[in-house]
Amino acid sequence: MEIARHQFLSSLPTVQKAIDECEFMAIDTELSGLHRPAGSRRLDTLANRYAEYREATRRFIIIQFGLCTFKWDEPSGRYIAKAFNFYIFPTSMTGKIQPDRLFLTQAQAFDFLSKQGFDFNKWIYQGIPYLTVAEEEAYVQQARRKMSEDMPDIRIDDKEKSFVETAKQRIDAWIQDPSKTDDKDGVNIETRNAYQRRLIYQEVRKHYPDLTADGRNGFIRVVKLTDKQREKRAKDQMFKLKKDCAGAVGFRRVIDMISASRKPVVGHNMLLDMCHVIAQFIQPLPEDVQDFKKLARKLFPCIADTKYICAASPYLQPVIGTATSLEILRSETNRDIFSNPRIDMDMEFPRYINDMQHEAGYDAYITGISFLKLLSYVENQVNPPPPPPPEPEHVKEEKKERGDREANGWDISDDEEEEDSKWLEDDPVDEVYNYGSIHYPLRDMHGEPTPVLAEFVNKVTMVRTGFVCFDFAGPEKIDETMDGFYLLCEPTATFPSDEALQQVFESHGRHIVDRIDDKSAFVVYENIQGNVDAIKQLIMEQLSSGVVVETIADYVKRVNAISLN
């Protein structure tokens, strides 16, 4: 289902219903440009990688957002999917609220999207606007000030003084004797621009506290309201404020729904997606990566990355391989070994019956399908179902007899013919065909991820670093296949400076130093020049005695042994 700007508010209940009833959601985004790091470094530190992604959220924006919900349907033994596609454009829903946003576009990204059929006209003319949390708060405060007429005074230009004086004279004449004016119920002050309107509001507020200025199309009407009329006007203004605010917040309402559900959110290679979603719709990303992790977990406590699942599961690596793009996963999970579970699109959401690759809604749909099939396969390997019980002998004999009759020309007895005639009778109960899929719940009765899913929760792929993944819930684990060292400074010693470490390690190849804290760090090489153990001995001789050096392989073995004990 594609939802345009003019359909957005009326479609929100449909989106909310899909989220409320689903087991999990999958998301995908299309961006105005992609993060491209400068230089030719194959490896970088965690802090630098996050800083690059954070900077990307300041330059580029999400221009299309895909959401697909997946609900387990017990009677039919399958999952039912509902996919939504939203164009996102930083304009105004009402024409009155329009933050002046600046963003970059990348020619390569737009060229790619145009070849995939992306509708740029629809993006601009039908894209849904949005406000961040801080922008919404500022909008509400400003609107409330207007309602209470608590606005700061502005200077009256010399050229507008005669306009103001004329308006005040007309109001004074009406107050003195309404019957001698054109309109005994009030005064209409015609205005040519917003500045004149602001001046009239200001003068009425300052000099005529018993009167009310009401903005109309092309003029302001000044009247005296009764207490009952004032009360009704305040209620109308509050209703309008809430309605305008709902429209101004725009697409962030969908993000708020996803966050409020606390349900699993699935993506593919989704670290950059998460950065953009939070920065664009919630708040600017914090400078420190650890603060970002806390914020992300507060908003989305359970996320899963299909690309990471493929890389981390020993059951999937032999059957999927190392190529795990979304297109490849879509093809791989169509194989017979991934036949469970059955997944169908809801019949009221037929948009993606045919392929529409690189449309965000479709890619979210494929991401969710891949997730279910991958996780089901792993579940089946970890907890294989018991073999079916043997058939009773009488059942085997009945099957054999029926097979013999069919082979001899369908020799049906009179009893069977009488029984078959009942097929023509109306069935009082609508039968639902059951596809027989095995349902592996994602969360237990306490709302926690099941053991198999828990292995992958809150871990996402992070390329070109020395770590296995980006871990939202804890410290990153070093990749044991990397060449390098773990450095630990004794409590009483001082950790070497970056310059000192550079002098010690640079002669052995291109490397990065990824500090864990002020007493420890990893040194990871792109391609170490020499034997790791021999280099370790040289390094230990050059560093101060207060620094312990381990190869990454030895460090991983030690940590794993501790965790087992």
Secondary structure, DSSP 8 states (H G I E B T S, - for coil): -EE-GGGHHHHHHHHHHHHHH-SEEEEEEEESS----SS--S---HHHHHHHHHHHHHH--EEEEEEEEEEEETTTTEEEEEEEEEEB-SS-SSSS----------HHHHHHHHHTT--HHHHHHH-B-B--HHHHHHHHHHHHHHHTT--------HHHHHHHHHHHHHHHHHHH-GGGSS-TT-EEEE-SSHHHHHHHHHHHHHH-TT-EEEE-SSEEEEE---HHHHHHHHHHHHHHHHHHHHHHHBTHHHHHHHHHHT--EEESS-HHHHHHHHHHHT----SSHHHHHHHHHHH-S-EEEHHHHHHH-TTTHHHH-S---HHHHHHHTTSGGG--S-EEE-TT-GGGSS--TT-HHHHHHHHHHHHHHHHHHHHHHHS---------HHHHHHHHHHHHHHHTT----HHHHHHHGGGGS--SS------------SB-TTS-B-HHHHTTTTEE---SSSBS-EESSS---B-TTSEEEEEEE-TTS----HHHHHHHHGGG-SEEEEEEETTEEEEEESS-SS-HHHHHHHHHHHS-TTEEEEEHHHHHHHHHHHHH-
